[in-house]
Amino acid sequence: MTHDSAKSRRLEKLVKMSYDMYADGTDEDAIFLGKTIRQEKNPELKKALKDLDDFLFGY
């Protein structure tokens, strides 16, 4: 299944960013990911998003 929404494209960008050790997420990226985590109902996906958030923005 493929999704072509703004949300899925932005999440894909963040996942790809996690593989680039020189990439820096923006404040807007962190806010978007936090909002997505709060709205997610699927517990497995929510945990994966939290792990991504910790990895990218765990200052």
GUGU-965364 format. One record per atom (N, C-alpha, C): x, y, z. Coordinates in steps of 0.1 Angstrom, whole numbers, plus 5000, padded with zeros to 4 digits. Atoms other than C-alpha are relative to their C-alpha. Layout:
residues N
XYZ/...
end
This chain:
residues 59
500849885000/500050005000/500950125000/499349885000/501350344991/499150125003/500849884997/500250685004/500850114994/499449885006/500851014987/499450125006/500549884993/499751265013/501150085005/498949914995/501651555026/500649945013/499550064987/501851375060/500949894997/499250125003/503251055045/501450054994/498749955006/505851255024/500950065011/499249944989/506951445055/500649905009/499550114991/507251135076/501149924992/499050065008/509250975048/501350085000/498949914999/511551275048/500749985013/499450024987/512151235085/500749875002/499450135000/512850865082/501350004992/498850005008/515350925054/501150095007/499149924993/516851205075/500849925011/499450084989/517550955103/501249924995/498950085005/519950775080/501250094996/499049905003/521951095073/500650065012/499449954988/524351175101/500350155000/499849865001/524751525088/498750084999/501349945002/521051605085/499650065014/500649944988/519451845110/498650034998/501549975001/515751855116/499750145004/500449864996/514052185119/499050005012/501049994989/511852305148/498649964994/501250045006/508952265124/499849854999/500050145001/509851905118/499749935014/500250064986/509951835156/498650035004/501449974996/506552005161/499149914992/500850095008/505051805132/500049865005/499850144995/506451475146/499349995013/500750014987/505151555181/498550004998/501450005002/501751635168/499549874994/500450135006/501651315147/500049895011/500050104989/502651115178/498850015008/501249984991/499851265199/498849954993/501250035007/497251195172/500049854996/499950145005/498450835164/499249915010/500850094992/496050565176/500649865001/499450135001/498050255166/501250005009/498950004990/500350165196/501449974994/498750045005/503050005175/500650124991/499549895008/503250295151/500350125009/499849894990/503050545180/501449985006/498750034994/506150375196/501150024989/499049985010/508050375163/500250154997/499949865001/507250745159/500850075011/499349954988/508450815194/501549974999/498650045002/511650625187/500750094990/499549915010/512150835156/500250145006/499949874993/511551155176/501250005009/498850014991/514051045203/501350004992/498750015007/516650965177/500350134993/499749885008/516251285156/500150135009/500249884993/515351535183/500349985015/499850034986/516451385216/501250085005/498949914996/518551685226/500449975014/
end
